[in-house]
Amino acid sequence: GQSLEQPSEVTAVEGAIVQINCTYQTSGFYGLSWYQQHDGGAPTFLSYNALDGLEETGRFSSFLSRSDSYGYLLLQELQMKDSASYFCALQGNSGYALNFGKGTSLLVTP
Amino acid sequence: NAGVMQNPRHLVRRRGQEARLRCSPMKGHSHVYWYRQLPEEGLKFMVYLQKENIIDESGMPKERFSAEFPKEGPSILRIQQVVRGDSAAYFCASSPGEADTQYFGPGTRLTVL
């Protein structure tokens, strides 16, 4: 099976940079995705890494290292609206279902 | 282009009743996934469907739960004889093809009294 670990809570100041880590155990996968969820609303796709390295999309970047079974989401120039839960998810290589971590609750303070 | 649509947004059922949750994928998407989320938890995969076919139901409970995605109309997740433990948010996602990015709907919040 697969398992993912991410910190349960992170607090950061508006305008700062924050990194949310995700470590995983799996026998194989297509890629690692990141989703944002506000107050139990629809999870919103943020970023995807199929290959090792950094993917940049505006203020959000995501990184994957398959050899280290590790990835992270980097949020720059934090805004109050970034306060939300962030989930890493592995996409399996059979069936393509997403296996989610338990999520990291990010609180951005003034 | 409308996003993934789910209805109802909120559903209240008494124990023993049936719950039907509907999901209309994004236009051009033929792959549908259902996930369940308990409070303070991540989303748990339930079932993956393409038109008229169940591709992967490894996350679906063996009893009382079923899903379909007919040739015409929305995908339906059906829960028979609901119990209090079925209370959760049920999210549907769609993608244009297998292994593509999945886009989520707003979810249906099921409360079983």
gemmi code that builds the backbone of each chain (N, CA, C; Angstrom):
import gemmi

chains = {
    "A": [
        ("GLY", (0.822, -1.192, 0.000), (0.000, 0.000, 0.000), (0.858, 1.244, 0.000)),
        ("GLN", (0.190, 2.367, 0.143), (0.865, 3.653, 0.160), (0.552, 4.373, 1.465)),
        ("SER", (1.519, 5.180, 1.924), (1.273, 6.043, 3.075), (1.986, 7.361, 2.857)),
        ("LEU", (1.369, 8.440, 3.337), (1.942, 9.771, 3.202), (1.920, 10.465, 4.559)),
        ("GLU", (2.961, 11.224, 4.827), (3.057, 11.973, 6.070), (3.288, 13.436, 5.762)),
        ("GLN", (2.520, 14.299, 6.397), (2.717, 15.730, 6.285), (2.388, 16.351, 7.633)),
        ("PRO", (2.987, 17.510, 7.943), (2.717, 18.130, 9.254), (1.256, 18.497, 9.369)),
        ("SER", (0.712, 18.413, 10.564), (-0.714, 18.686, 10.737), (-1.014, 20.188, 10.707)),
        ("GLU", (-0.097, 20.993, 11.202), (-0.340, 22.440, 11.256), (0.938, 23.217, 10.978)),
        ("VAL", (0.791, 24.332, 10.290), (1.897, 25.256, 10.053), (1.343, 26.672, 10.186)),
        ("THR", (2.108, 27.545, 10.828), (1.719, 28.946, 10.956), (2.816, 29.805, 10.352)),
        ("ALA", (2.427, 30.817, 9.592), (3.396, 31.711, 8.973), (2.806, 33.118, 8.895)),
        ("VAL", (3.690, 34.073, 8.690), (3.291, 35.479, 8.670), (3.014, 35.918, 7.233)),
        ("GLU", (2.064, 36.780, 7.073), (1.735, 37.352, 5.771), (2.986, 37.919, 5.114)),
        ("GLY", (3.171, 37.587, 3.827), (4.336, 38.064, 3.083), (5.528, 37.127, 3.137)),
        ("ALA", (5.481, 36.161, 4.040), (6.619, 35.244, 4.208), (6.545, 34.092, 3.202)),
        ("ILE", (7.517, 33.190, 3.312), (7.567, 31.961, 2.508), (7.380, 30.778, 3.446)),
        ("VAL", (6.603, 29.798, 3.014), (6.417, 28.614, 3.843), (6.558, 27.365, 2.980)),
        ("GLN", (7.122, 26.332, 3.568), (7.313, 25.063, 2.875), (6.547, 23.981, 3.633)),
        ("ILE", (5.727, 23.234, 2.920), (4.965, 22.130, 3.507), (5.528, 20.833, 2.947)),
        ("ASN", (6.063, 20.010, 3.819), (6.731, 18.781, 3.402), (5.776, 17.602, 3.336)),
        ("CYS", (6.134, 16.651, 2.505), (5.339, 15.431, 2.351), (6.300, 14.272, 2.104)),
        ("THR", (6.321, 13.324, 3.009), (7.110, 12.119, 2.798), (6.158, 10.957, 2.563)),
        ("TYR", (6.618, 9.990, 1.795), (5.696, 8.923, 1.418), (6.409, 7.586, 1.337)),
        ("GLN", (5.606, 6.538, 1.388), (6.084, 5.174, 1.167), (5.179, 4.545, 0.124)),
        ("THR", (5.759, 4.040, -0.937), (4.973, 3.420, -1.985), (5.864, 2.532, -2.837)),
        ("SER", (5.254, 1.575, -3.510), (6.021, 0.709, -4.395), (6.066, 1.245, -5.810)),
        ("GLY", (5.266, 2.260, -6.084), (5.269, 2.848, -7.416), (4.149, 3.844, -7.574)),
        ("PHE", (4.375, 4.873, -8.347), (3.339, 5.888, -8.535), (3.650, 6.701, -9.777)),
        ("TYR", (2.593, 7.362, -10.298), (2.770, 8.216, -11.463), (3.344, 9.574, -11.079)),
        ("GLY", (2.786, 10.172, -10.037), (3.220, 11.503, -9.680), (2.646, 11.946, -8.355)),
        ("LEU", (3.107, 13.098, -7.893), (2.663, 13.678, -6.631), (1.928, 14.976, -6.914)),
        ("SER", (0.704, 15.068, -6.405), (-0.121, 16.265, -6.604), (-0.295, 17.004, -5.297)),
        ("TRP", (-0.628, 18.273, -5.430), (-0.950, 19.113, -4.267), (-2.295, 19.787, -4.500)),
        ("TYR", (-3.124, 19.771, -3.454), (-4.442, 20.385, -3.503), (-4.619, 21.310, -2.308)),
        ("GLN", (-5.407, 22.357, -2.528), (-5.770, 23.296, -1.476), (-7.259, 23.135, -1.178)),
        ("GLN", (-7.613, 23.193, 0.093), (-9.019, 23.090, 0.466), (-9.342, 24.122, 1.542)),
        ("HIS", (-10.316, 24.968, 1.250), (-10.786, 25.961, 2.219), (-12.026, 25.446, 2.921)),
        ("ASP", (-11.950, 25.341, 4.271), (-13.123, 25.057, 5.100), (-14.002, 23.945, 4.539)),
        ("GLY", (-13.400, 22.843, 4.141), (-14.173, 21.709, 3.674), (-14.792, 21.880, 2.302)),
        ("GLY", (-14.392, 22.929, 1.581), (-14.910, 23.139, 0.243), (-14.251, 22.241, -0.781)),
        ("ALA", (-14.452, 22.546, -2.047), (-13.885, 21.729, -3.108), (-12.363, 21.781, -3.076)),
        ("PRO", (-11.690, 20.637, -3.064), (-10.230, 20.647, -3.204), (-9.845, 21.250, -4.543)),
        ("THR", (-8.891, 22.165, -4.527), (-8.468, 22.853, -5.742), (-7.061, 22.417, -6.106)),
        ("PHE", (-6.885, 22.001, -7.349), (-5.579, 21.544, -7.817), (-4.587, 22.702, -7.822)),
        ("LEU", (-3.385, 22.435, -7.285), (-2.335, 23.454, -7.249), (-1.160, 23.103, -8.155)),
        ("SER", (-0.651, 21.875, -8.020), (0.588, 21.547, -8.709), (0.754, 20.043, -8.794)),
        ("TYR", (1.585, 19.610, -9.740), (1.810, 18.181, -9.975), (3.253, 17.966, -10.399)),
        ("ASN", (3.879, 16.944, -9.813), (5.229, 16.546, -10.201), (5.213, 15.084, -10.633)),
        ("ALA", (5.531, 14.859, -11.883), (5.726, 13.481, -12.356), (7.203, 13.113, -12.303)),
        ("LEU", (8.037, 14.103, -12.527), (9.478, 13.896, -12.534), (10.122, 14.627, -11.358)),
        ("ASP", (11.334, 14.209, -11.023), (12.077, 14.898, -9.977), (12.316, 16.358, -10.381)),
        ("GLY", (12.346, 17.212, -9.374), (12.657, 18.602, -9.637), (11.562, 19.528, -9.195)),
        ("LEU", (11.716, 20.762, -9.602), (10.837, 21.840, -9.162), (9.870, 22.240, -10.274)),
        ("GLU", (8.593, 22.381, -9.915), (7.576, 22.903, -10.814), (7.083, 24.224, -10.236)),
        ("GLU", (7.081, 25.266, -11.035), (6.678, 26.580, -10.538), (5.412, 27.058, -11.232)),
        ("THR", (4.445, 27.502, -10.402), (3.200, 28.034, -10.932), (2.842, 29.269, -10.116)),
        ("GLY", (3.269, 30.419, -10.586), (2.983, 31.644, -9.865), (3.653, 31.659, -8.502)),
        ("ARG", (2.873, 31.906, -7.460), (3.436, 31.966, -6.109), (3.672, 30.577, -5.527)),
        ("PHE", (3.155, 29.552, -6.197), (3.284, 28.180, -5.670), (4.311, 27.407, -6.485)),
        ("SER", (5.136, 26.639, -5.784), (6.082, 25.737, -6.421), (5.992, 24.398, -5.719)),
        ("SER", (6.265, 23.339, -6.459), (6.280, 22.018, -5.837), (7.522, 21.280, -6.288)),
        ("PHE", (8.013, 20.447, -5.394), (9.270, 19.726, -5.629), (9.069, 18.258, -5.341)),
        ("LEU", (9.772, 17.421, -6.093), (9.707, 15.979, -5.879), (11.104, 15.387, -5.982)),
        ("SER", (11.415, 14.494, -5.055), (12.620, 13.681, -5.136), (12.200, 12.231, -4.923)),
        ("ARG", (12.178, 11.452, -5.986), (11.770, 10.052, -5.884), (12.776, 9.236, -5.088)),
        ("SER", (14.057, 9.564, -5.215), (15.077, 8.804, -4.500), (14.959, 8.997, -2.987)),
        ("ASP", (14.463, 10.148, -2.562), (14.296, 10.437, -1.140), (12.870, 10.215, -0.659)),
        ("SER", (11.962, 9.817, -1.550), (10.540, 9.638, -1.223), (10.003, 10.877, -0.507)),
        ("TYR", (10.183, 11.999, -1.137), (9.944, 13.280, -0.468), (9.507, 14.322, -1.482)),
        ("GLY", (8.604, 15.151, -1.047), (8.197, 16.277, -1.858), (7.815, 17.436, -0.958)),
        ("TYR", (7.692, 18.604, -1.545), (7.206, 19.742, -0.763), (6.470, 20.722, -1.646)),
        ("LEU", (5.640, 21.516, -0.986), (4.937, 22.629, -1.612), (5.502, 23.909, -1.010)),
        ("LEU", (5.885, 24.833, -1.851), (6.448, 26.103, -1.415), (5.480, 27.222, -1.778)),
        ("LEU", (5.079, 27.968, -0.786), (4.188, 29.100, -1.012), (4.942, 30.386, -0.703)),
        ("GLN", (5.007, 31.258, -1.677), (5.730, 32.519, -1.516), (4.751, 33.686, -1.381)),
        ("GLU", (5.273, 34.780, -0.830), (4.476, 36.010, -0.680), (3.100, 35.697, -0.100)),
        ("LEU", (3.117, 35.031, 1.049), (1.884, 34.551, 1.650), (0.849, 35.662, 1.810)),
        ("GLN", (-0.400, 35.288, 1.528), (-1.529, 36.181, 1.704), (-2.503, 35.543, 2.696)),
        ("MET", (-3.333, 36.383, 3.297), (-4.276, 35.870, 4.293), (-5.173, 34.794, 3.681)),
        ("LYS", (-5.513, 34.962, 2.407), (-6.407, 34.002, 1.752), (-5.755, 32.631, 1.551)),
        ("ASP", (-4.436, 32.545, 1.784), (-3.762, 31.248, 1.666), (-4.023, 30.363, 2.879)),
        ("SER", (-4.628, 30.906, 3.918), (-4.999, 30.087, 5.084), (-6.001, 29.028, 4.623)),
        ("ALA", (-5.601, 27.785, 4.730), (-6.396, 26.668, 4.193), (-5.696, 25.373, 4.567)),
        ("SER", (-6.294, 24.261, 4.166), (-5.640, 22.965, 4.310), (-4.984, 22.593, 2.982)),
        ("TYR", (-3.816, 21.997, 3.074), (-3.061, 21.610, 1.889), (-2.783, 20.112, 1.958)),
        ("PHE", (-3.102, 19.425, 0.871), (-2.971, 17.978, 0.828), (-1.986, 17.567, -0.265)),
        ("CYS", (-1.077, 16.671, 0.085), (-0.308, 16.000, -0.946), (-1.027, 14.692, -1.280)),
        ("ALA", (-0.879, 14.243, -2.508), (-1.587, 13.043, -2.944), (-0.758, 12.321, -3.995)),
        ("LEU", (-0.610, 11.023, -3.807), (0.075, 10.191, -4.790), (-0.937, 9.652, -5.787)),
        ("GLN", (-0.586, 9.692, -7.059), (-1.438, 9.089, -8.082), (-0.876, 7.714, -8.406)),
        ("GLY", (-1.661, 6.695, -8.100), (-1.210, 5.333, -8.288), (-0.984, 5.003, -9.744)),
        ("ASN", (-0.115, 4.028, -9.982), (0.170, 3.643, -11.369), (-0.700, 2.485, -11.834)),
        ("SER", (-1.711, 2.159, -11.043), (-2.741, 1.234, -11.515), (-4.068, 1.743, -10.997)),
        ("GLY", (-4.944, 2.157, -11.891), (-6.238, 2.675, -11.460), (-6.279, 4.185, -11.344)),
        ("TYR", (-5.118, 4.818, -11.143), (-5.009, 6.275, -11.199), (-5.729, 7.003, -10.085)),
        ("ALA", (-6.147, 6.297, -9.048), (-6.778, 6.952, -7.909), (-5.747, 7.782, -7.162)),
        ("LEU", (-6.203, 8.850, -6.522), (-5.340, 9.665, -5.688), (-5.397, 9.164, -4.256)),
        ("ASN", (-4.222, 8.992, -3.663), (-4.121, 8.614, -2.259), (-3.623, 9.839, -1.499)),
        ("PHE", (-4.501, 10.411, -0.665), (-4.221, 11.684, -0.009), (-3.562, 11.506, 1.348)),
        ("GLY", (-2.689, 12.465, 1.693), (-2.246, 12.598, 3.068), (-3.361, 13.195, 3.899)),
        ("LYS", (-3.136, 13.321, 5.203), (-4.175, 13.838, 6.106), (-4.296, 15.351, 6.058)),
        ("GLY", (-3.372, 16.007, 5.388), (-3.486, 17.439, 5.206), (-2.724, 18.259, 6.228)),
        ("THR", (-2.299, 19.440, 5.789), (-1.614, 20.404, 6.647), (-2.467, 21.661, 6.710)),
        ("SER", (-2.822, 22.063, 7.904), (-3.605, 23.280, 8.090), (-2.650, 24.463, 8.201)),
        ("LEU", (-2.710, 25.353, 7.218), (-1.847, 26.531, 7.198), (-2.625, 27.737, 7.711)),
        ("LEU", (-2.049, 28.393, 8.697), (-2.629, 29.629, 9.224), (-1.677, 30.766, 8.900)),
        ("VAL", (-2.157, 31.746, 8.160), (-1.376, 32.934, 7.843), (-1.828, 34.055, 8.763)),
        ("THR", (-0.877, 34.622, 9.492), (-1.196, 35.681, 10.451), (-0.690, 37.036, 9.956)),
        ("PRO", (-1.322, 38.106, 10.401), (-0.890, 39.446, 9.947), (0.505, 39.789, 10.428)),
    ],
    "B": [
        ("ASN", (-16.585, 27.340, -19.224), (-16.674, 25.886, -19.059), (-17.009, 25.579, -17.611)),
        ("ALA", (-18.195, 25.047, -17.375), (-18.626, 24.766, -16.020), (-17.720, 23.705, -15.419)),
        ("GLY", (-17.534, 23.827, -14.108), (-16.730, 22.842, -13.408), (-17.535, 21.599, -13.105)),
        ("VAL", (-16.965, 20.759, -12.250), (-17.657, 19.552, -11.818), (-18.851, 19.962, -10.945)),
        ("MET", (-19.994, 19.389, -11.223), (-21.196, 19.739, -10.472), (-21.663, 18.543, -9.656)),
        ("GLN", (-22.048, 18.834, -8.434), (-22.574, 17.782, -7.566), (-23.883, 18.261, -6.944)),
        ("ASN", (-24.805, 17.350, -6.812), (-26.036, 17.671, -6.086), (-26.602, 16.419, -5.449)),
        ("PRO", (-27.281, 16.605, -4.311), (-27.452, 17.884, -3.636), (-26.178, 18.293, -2.902)),
        ("ARG", (-26.113, 19.524, -2.470), (-24.960, 19.969, -1.710), (-25.032, 19.470, -0.270)),
        ("HIS", (-26.226, 19.372, 0.231), (-26.449, 18.853, 1.584), (-27.589, 17.852, 1.520)),
        ("LEU", (-27.418, 16.749, 2.245), (-28.419, 15.689, 2.235), (-28.553, 15.134, 3.648)),
        ("VAL", (-29.757, 15.108, 4.139), (-30.013, 14.559, 5.467), (-30.881, 13.316, 5.310)),
        ("ARG", (-30.462, 12.236, 5.909), (-31.196, 10.987, 5.856), (-31.279, 10.391, 7.262)),
        ("ARG", (-32.339, 9.628, 7.495), (-32.452, 8.868, 8.738), (-31.842, 7.490, 8.522)),
        ("ARG", (-31.407, 6.898, 9.591), (-30.827, 5.558, 9.512), (-31.772, 4.611, 8.781)),
        ("GLY", (-31.212, 3.823, 7.852), (-32.015, 2.866, 7.109), (-32.511, 3.377, 5.764)),
        ("GLN", (-32.471, 4.690, 5.555), (-32.902, 5.231, 4.261), (-31.802, 5.106, 3.222)),
        ("GLU", (-32.138, 5.484, 1.995), (-31.170, 5.441, 0.907), (-30.707, 6.856, 0.580)),
        ("ALA", (-29.441, 6.973, 0.208), (-28.898, 8.260, -0.227), (-28.396, 8.112, -1.665)),
        ("ARG", (-28.757, 9.085, -2.500), (-28.280, 9.118, -3.896), (-27.562, 10.427, -4.123)),
        ("LEU", (-26.294, 10.331, -4.521), (-25.470, 11.502, -4.745), (-25.142, 11.541, -6.236)),
        ("ARG", (-25.249, 12.732, -6.817), (-25.061, 12.873, -8.261), (-23.843, 13.718, -8.589)),
        ("CYS", (-23.214, 13.376, -9.682), (-22.016, 14.093, -10.113), (-22.023, 14.233, -11.623)),
        ("SER", (-21.936, 15.471, -12.097), (-21.787, 15.730, -13.525), (-20.364, 16.206, -13.771)),
        ("PRO", (-19.584, 15.464, -14.546), (-18.187, 15.848, -14.762), (-18.075, 17.094, -15.617)),
        ("MET", (-16.877, 17.638, -15.643), (-16.607, 18.775, -16.522), (-16.833, 18.350, -17.972)),
        ("LYS", (-17.184, 19.306, -18.806), (-17.421, 19.030, -20.210), (-16.160, 18.448, -20.830)),
        ("GLY", (-16.307, 17.359, -21.541), (-15.163, 16.729, -22.189), (-14.439, 15.712, -21.328)),
        ("HIS", (-14.858, 15.580, -20.066), (-14.237, 14.604, -19.167), (-15.073, 13.334, -19.138)),
        ("SER", (-14.388, 12.204, -19.309), (-15.114, 10.941, -19.318), (-14.694, 10.022, -18.171)),
        ("HIS", (-13.856, 10.548, -17.269), (-13.368, 9.761, -16.144), (-13.866, 10.412, -14.865)),
        ("VAL", (-14.486, 9.615, -14.006), (-15.078, 10.119, -12.760), (-14.556, 9.312, -11.575)),
        ("TYR", (-14.258, 10.030, -10.513), (-13.750, 9.423, -9.280), (-14.607, 9.909, -8.115)),
        ("TRP", (-14.867, 9.026, -7.177), (-15.572, 9.410, -5.951), (-14.637, 9.230, -4.762)),
        ("TYR", (-14.678, 10.238, -3.869), (-13.871, 10.226, -2.651), (-14.767, 10.570, -1.472)),
        ("ARG", (-14.385, 10.092, -0.296), (-15.111, 10.411, 0.932), (-14.147, 11.087, 1.899)),
        ("GLN", (-14.649, 12.110, 2.595), (-13.819, 12.820, 3.555), (-14.540, 12.916, 4.888)),
        ("LEU", (-13.892, 12.380, 5.914), (-14.404, 12.521, 7.263), (-13.813, 13.794, 7.868)),
        ("PRO", (-14.440, 14.360, 8.895), (-13.919, 15.594, 9.514), (-12.455, 15.456, 9.914)),
        ("GLU", (-11.687, 16.485, 9.601), (-10.264, 16.552, 9.966), (-9.443, 15.429, 9.313)),
        ("GLU", (-9.939, 14.858, 8.265), (-9.211, 13.782, 7.582), (-8.971, 14.159, 6.119)),
        ("GLY", (-8.074, 13.420, 5.500), (-7.884, 13.569, 4.065), (-8.970, 12.832, 3.307)),
        ("LEU", (-8.960, 12.981, 2.005), (-9.947, 12.310, 1.165), (-9.523, 10.862, 0.932)),
        ("LYS", (-10.519, 9.976, 0.980), (-10.274, 8.548, 0.761), (-10.945, 8.115, -0.537)),
        ("PHE", (-10.175, 7.511, -1.418), (-10.697, 7.042, -2.693), (-11.747, 5.955, -2.493)),
        ("MET", (-12.805, 6.046, -3.290), (-13.844, 5.015, -3.231), (-13.918, 4.231, -4.543)),
        ("VAL", (-14.148, 4.943, -5.662), (-14.399, 4.241, -6.912), (-14.023, 5.141, -8.086)),
        ("TYR", (-13.611, 4.483, -9.175), (-13.211, 5.165, -10.409), (-14.034, 4.568, -11.540)),
        ("LEU", (-14.705, 5.438, -12.298), (-15.580, 4.966, -13.371), (-15.291, 5.698, -14.675)),
        ("GLN", (-15.498, 4.998, -15.760), (-15.627, 5.613, -17.064), (-17.054, 5.329, -17.529)),
        ("LYS", (-17.437, 5.922, -18.628), (-18.812, 5.740, -19.108), (-19.171, 4.254, -19.173)),
        ("GLU", (-20.203, 3.895, -18.417), (-20.773, 2.544, -18.402), (-19.832, 1.485, -17.843)),
        ("ASN", (-18.705, 1.880, -17.266), (-17.776, 0.889, -16.728), (-17.233, 1.309, -15.369)),
        ("ILE", (-17.151, 0.363, -14.448), (-16.434, 0.567, -13.196), (-15.013, 0.055, -13.407)),
        ("ILE", (-14.036, 0.966, -13.269), (-12.657, 0.604, -13.549), (-11.958, 0.108, -12.270)),
        ("ASP", (-12.212, 0.794, -11.165), (-11.543, 0.447, -9.908), (-12.493, 0.761, -8.762)),
        ("GLU", (-12.922, -0.242, -8.036), (-13.794, -0.026, -6.885), (-13.135, -0.530, -5.612)),
        ("SER", (-11.825, -0.493, -5.573), (-11.081, -1.049, -4.444), (-11.326, -0.297, -3.145)),
        ("GLY", (-11.774, 0.951, -3.208), (-12.027, 1.721, -1.997), (-13.476, 1.723, -1.553)),
        ("MET", (-14.291, 1.004, -2.260), (-15.730, 1.000, -1.979), (-16.039, -0.061, -0.931)),
        ("PRO", (-16.811, 0.287, 0.106), (-17.270, -0.744, 1.038), (-18.017, -1.844, 0.286)),
        ("LYS", (-17.892, -3.075, 0.758), (-18.433, -4.216, 0.017), (-19.955, -4.239, 0.016)),
        ("GLU", (-20.537, -3.709, 1.053), (-22.000, -3.755, 1.168), (-22.573, -2.347, 1.194)),
        ("ARG", (-23.745, -2.215, 0.705), (-24.613, -1.033, 0.753), (-24.199, 0.080, -0.211)),
        ("PHE", (-22.990, 0.067, -0.705), (-22.510, 1.135, -1.591), (-22.453, 0.634, -3.029)),
        ("SER", (-22.880, 1.486, -3.957), (-22.746, 1.162, -5.365), (-22.584, 2.455, -6.150)),
        ("ALA", (-22.029, 2.345, -7.344), (-21.817, 3.518, -8.179), (-22.050, 3.148, -9.627)),
        ("GLU", (-22.477, 4.140, -10.395), (-22.663, 3.939, -11.818), (-22.361, 5.244, -12.558)),
        ("PHE", (-22.041, 5.097, -13.826), (-21.818, 6.246, -14.697), (-22.420, 5.859, -16.043)),
        ("PRO", (-23.702, 6.117, -16.211), (-24.394, 5.643, -17.421), (-23.960, 6.409, -18.657)),
        ("LYS", (-24.348, 5.876, -19.799), (-24.002, 6.506, -21.070), (-24.546, 7.930, -21.130)),
        ("GLU", (-25.734, 8.130, -20.621), (-26.336, 9.453, -20.558), (-26.603, 9.817, -19.107)),
        ("GLY", (-26.311, 11.050, -18.739), (-26.627, 11.504, -17.398), (-25.439, 11.459, -16.462)),
        ("PRO", (-25.688, 11.894, -15.220), (-24.589, 12.012, -14.262), (-24.158, 10.663, -13.684)),
        ("SER", (-23.027, 10.691, -13.018), (-22.616, 9.538, -12.230), (-23.404, 9.561, -10.920)),
        ("ILE", (-23.764, 8.392, -10.431), (-24.540, 8.270, -9.206), (-23.778, 7.413, -8.206)),
        ("LEU", (-23.660, 7.923, -6.990), (-23.164, 7.115, -5.867), (-24.372, 6.831, -4.989)),
        ("ARG", (-24.641, 5.571, -4.757), (-25.834, 5.163, -4.028), (-25.428, 4.452, -2.747)),
        ("ILE", (-26.019, 4.897, -1.651), (-25.764, 4.268, -0.360), (-27.100, 3.771, 0.178)),
        ("GLN", (-27.218, 2.475, 0.319), (-28.462, 1.892, 0.826), (-28.381, 1.717, 2.346)),
        ("GLN", (-29.520, 1.802, 2.989), (-29.634, 1.557, 4.438), (-28.544, 2.299, 5.202)),
        ("VAL", (-28.532, 3.608, 5.057), (-27.465, 4.420, 5.637), (-27.392, 4.246, 7.153)),
        ("VAL", (-26.157, 4.358, 7.656), (-25.889, 4.325, 9.096), (-25.172, 5.612, 9.451)),
        ("ARG", (-25.079, 5.896, 10.762), (-24.491, 7.163, 11.194), (-23.049, 7.299, 10.723)),
        ("GLY", (-22.347, 6.190, 10.633), (-20.955, 6.229, 10.186), (-20.786, 6.642, 8.739)),
        ("ASP", (-21.889, 6.683, 7.985), (-21.808, 7.143, 6.588), (-21.793, 8.664, 6.496)),
        ("SER", (-22.049, 9.357, 7.592), (-22.030, 10.814, 7.596), (-20.629, 11.297, 7.228)),
        ("ALA", (-20.536, 12.068, 6.174), (-19.244, 12.534, 5.659), (-19.510, 13.472, 4.496)),
        ("ALA", (-18.425, 14.047, 3.982), (-18.502, 14.798, 2.727), (-18.052, 13.867, 1.604)),
        ("TYR", (-18.849, 13.808, 0.561), (-18.538, 12.951, -0.581), (-18.209, 13.854, -1.765)),
        ("PHE", (-16.990, 13.691, -2.272), (-16.519, 14.516, -3.373), (-16.391, 13.671, -4.642)),
        ("CYS", (-16.734, 14.304, -5.729), (-16.560, 13.716, -7.043), (-15.476, 14.511, -7.765)),
        ("ALA", (-14.665, 13.832, -8.532), (-13.655, 14.483, -9.362), (-13.750, 13.928, -10.771)),
        ("SER", (-13.327, 14.715, -11.746), (-13.302, 14.226, -13.120), (-11.986, 14.593, -13.779)),
        ("SER", (-11.654, 13.836, -14.811), (-10.455, 14.113, -15.589), (-10.735, 13.772, -17.044)),
        ("PRO", (-9.994, 14.391, -17.969), (-10.239, 14.110, -19.385), (-9.758, 12.726, -19.803)),
        ("GLY", (-8.727, 12.233, -19.130), (-8.206, 10.929, -19.435), (-7.593, 10.308, -18.196)),
        ("GLU", (-7.213, 9.054, -18.314), (-6.605, 8.409, -17.165), (-5.254, 9.057, -16.884)),
        ("ALA", (-4.908, 9.144, -15.612), (-3.650, 9.728, -15.144), (-3.582, 11.237, -15.348)),
        ("ASP", (-4.656, 11.855, -15.841), (-4.682, 13.316, -15.956), (-5.087, 13.954, -14.628)),
        ("THR", (-4.876, 15.252, -14.535), (-5.253, 15.988, -13.335), (-6.736, 15.818, -13.051)),
        ("GLN", (-7.054, 15.588, -11.786), (-8.435, 15.436, -11.364), (-8.936, 16.755, -10.788)),
        ("TYR", (-10.129, 17.161, -11.240), (-10.756, 18.391, -10.790), (-11.993, 18.036, -9.977)),
        ("PHE", (-12.087, 18.658, -8.807), (-13.100, 18.263, -7.844), (-14.331, 19.149, -7.875)),
        ("GLY", (-15.455, 18.540, -7.545), (-16.691, 19.262, -7.346), (-16.797, 19.773, -5.922)),
        ("PRO", (-17.887, 20.497, -5.612), (-18.048, 21.109, -4.296), (-18.426, 20.136, -3.200)),
        ("GLY", (-18.778, 18.917, -3.563), (-19.078, 17.906, -2.562), (-20.531, 17.864, -2.148)),
        ("THR", (-20.927, 16.730, -1.604), (-22.236, 16.556, -0.967), (-21.980, 16.193, 0.487)),
        ("ARG", (-22.557, 16.992, 1.394), (-22.442, 16.697, 2.816), (-23.617, 15.863, 3.254)),
        ("LEU", (-23.337, 14.615, 3.583), (-24.376, 13.680, 4.005), (-24.403, 13.614, 5.528)),
        ("THR", (-25.565, 13.844, 6.085), (-25.761, 13.709, 7.523), (-26.800, 12.639, 7.759)),
        ("VAL", (-26.440, 11.646, 8.561), (-27.376, 10.568, 8.888), (-27.808, 10.740, 10.338)),
        ("LEU", (-29.106, 10.899, 10.516), (-29.644, 11.115, 11.855), (-29.966, 9.808, 12.563)),
    ],
}
model = gemmi.Model(1)
for chain_id, residues in chains.items():
    chain = gemmi.Chain(chain_id)
    for i, (resn, *xyz) in enumerate(residues, 1):
        res = gemmi.Residue()
        res.name, res.seqid = resn, gemmi.SeqId(i, " ")
        for name, pos in zip(("N", "CA", "C"), xyz):
            atom = gemmi.Atom()
            atom.name, atom.element = name, gemmi.Element(name[0])
            atom.pos, atom.b_iso = gemmi.Position(*pos), 0.0
            res.add_atom(atom)
        chain.add_residue(res)
    model.add_chain(chain)
structure = gemmi.Structure()
structure.add_model(model)
structure.setup_entities()
